[in-house]
């Protein structure tokens, strides 16, 4: 299933915009595709920004890297806020309660255990904290953020649809973004121009229903497939499990 979830704004985890309703909608997903305005011509609120397009000029508009960061931060803050409200109970009841909390994000207990044990192993090897999951009362906020970040990294791996690649400033931003991947939960990025792909589809629809329509225009005969490439890259982040009923 491919699901379009729109309307995320900074501060959604605090109830802004559609708030947690937006974030809850993500639970149906195994992988996220972040459609990113790679041109820098819009800010985080969707307002138009004027860009220069010259890499030697500072006027490159909004930084798409900031968009990647704040979207990922919304997911982190959403789960951290949920955990904090129940942390006294979680720390008292121990690791099994922690497992049940993370299982609430539509993942199996075995999936959650893999994440928790990986974090526990990290705390032992890097900080000398043995059996950290049995000592949740000693955890601080940094431990909580580390755990949530690790969970999100495998729960919602993200592919970037770097849109508006036809705008000159996009090429500069896309080079910067892809050179930094993986970053903020994003692993792969695909350069594309959704408008050109929609024009191609619209052209062939008009050609079928109205061959002589002036709306047909000149469109390349080779189908643009960057949207398809993006979908394929997303599926590879968490490949589906094939089941053959007998």
Buried (B, 14 or more C-beta within 10 A) or exposed (E): EEEEBEEBBBEBBEEEEBBBEBBEBBEEBBBBBBBBBBBBBBBEEEEEBEBBBEEEEEEBBBBBBEBBBBBBBBBBBBBBEBBEEEBEEBBEEBBEBBBEBBBEBEBEEEBBBEBBEBBBEBBEEEEEBEEBBEBBEEBEEEBBBBBBBBBBBBBBBBBBBBBBBBBBBBBBBBEBBBEEEEBBBBBBBBBBBBEBBEBBEBBEEBBEEEEEEEEBEEBEEEEBEBBEBBBEBBEEBBEEEEEEEE
